[in-house]
Amino acid sequence: MRILAVLLWLVAMPLAAQQVPQSAAQMQLSFVPLVREAAPAVVNIYAKIMAQPRRTPLQRDPFFERFFRDPFAEKPRVQNSLGSGVILSADGIVVSNYHVVGMATEITVVLNDRREFSARVLLGDKDADLAILKIDAPDALPFLTLRDSESVEVGELALAIGNPFGVGQTVSSGIVSGLARSGAGGGNTGLGYFIQTDAPINPGNSGGALVDMSGALIGVNTSILTRSGGSNGIGFAIPADLVKVFMQQARDGLDEFVQPWAGISGQPVEADMVGTLGLDRAGGIIVSGLHAVSPFLEAGFEVGDVITAVGGAPVNTPAEMVYRMSVAGTGLSVPVTRVRGGAATDVQVALIPAPDMPPRDLVTLPDRSLFPALRVARINPAVISEMNLPLEAQGIVVMDPGPVGPRVGLRRGDVILSVNRVVPQHPDDIVGLFAGQVRRFQLLVLRGDRRISLRFRA
């Protein structure tokens, strides 16, 4: 009986293999029709990046460079980076990851049919890890439609399409393993909100497509969680809703990503806080601080309020709230669900970018100074948002430590509290404090929530 069953299966197999799936339920037999539709819109990306040679602290010293320049020193060299991208429109709009193309001096996009085009970056953002590119093709290009991210469910079948390890376009299958993953993905923030998949993703897949069974784009593959460097079945994709916002801003002519600013600090509500806050379950964000010009303060929020939803979508972490605000769109307003004293109320909050006022008054120290190319600025809401500083930060912040700053322990994002016990009031003050005949210095800086003393001799 068993032999007869095997023979019947062998006879039936060629017929089944030739049938084209008519529904998602039949897709388990073959992904071929879906791949034929989606794969032409996924491209390979080759980027050239100018890599600076590693130099010792002595070689970075301006005095050494001026008098002992080494004619045989290693020159900057070109490094090749590879990744993937997804065509979003017939006229050549392409999305990829910022970490693939953000620092590139030359970008080549290779289509599924092996045609090659030069690409330029229209808009990119390191924190969101997204970049919008443009290629100019003589004819209309195949493209993927964007799926509404809110309709994606855990357990859906998904395909990852990309260029892993540069071997060429590759398709792998899996499911949507999780939603609203915050802070995952090996250092790429993606605004702290990811779709998780077990479809194998490897280096080179970055910027490629995660598609559903209708061929719509669910998200842009960006990173993996791994100890070995290869796929572990835990991959992350940036949701298509955020891609849609980037695409629209690029269409509007913006070259920098503009996102709403909350101007609040908070923490997730834990189970032991539920009774005190008048909630029936853990979830949401308790407000612990508000900036003086925060749109939430303007809307009437107070310290101790709990935010449970933005635009009707639940939020459980600050990163998730930032994502929800970003996909809602800058310049609009959105209902934010506030719980105060056990009562829930929807409050309209304006979605505005962080104000760049008062002026940041950026100052760059001259080449002959103690810290050549050191860049400092006055802290304002835009700088707080850009540098991820504490809401209460004030004074002068290091935007770029230059080549010498790291030698004495100075880092990007350090808030300079004092130089030799003198408190700088304006970025211009830094120039004078590092000039003159003084040869011993003591810097007091704020790094995160820690005060650090840096002592050195000129």
Buried (B, 14 or more C-beta within 10 A) or exposed (E): EEEEEEEEEEEEEEEEEEEEBEEEEEBEEBBEEBBEBBBBBBBBBBBBBEEEEEBEEEBBBBEBBEEEEEEEEEEEEEEEBBBBBBBBBEEBBBBBBBBBBBBBEEBBBBBBEEBEBEBEBBBBBBBBBBBBBBBEBEEEBBBBEBBEBEEBEEEBBBBBBBBBEEEEBBBBBBBBBBBBBBEBBEEBBBBBBBBBBBBBBBBBBBBBBBBBBEBBBBBBBBBBBBEEEEBBBBBBBBBBBBBBBBBEBBEEEBEEBBBBBBBBBBEBBEEEBBEEBEBEEBBBBBBEEBBEBBBBBEBEBEEEBBBBBBBEBBBBBBBBBBBBBBBBBBEBBBBBBBBBEEEEEEBEBBBBBBBEEEEBEEBBBEEEBBBBBBBBBBBBBBBBBBBEBEBEBBBBBBBBBBBBBEBBBBEEBBBBBBBEEEEBEEBBBBBEBBEEEEEEBEBBBBBEEEEBEBEBEE
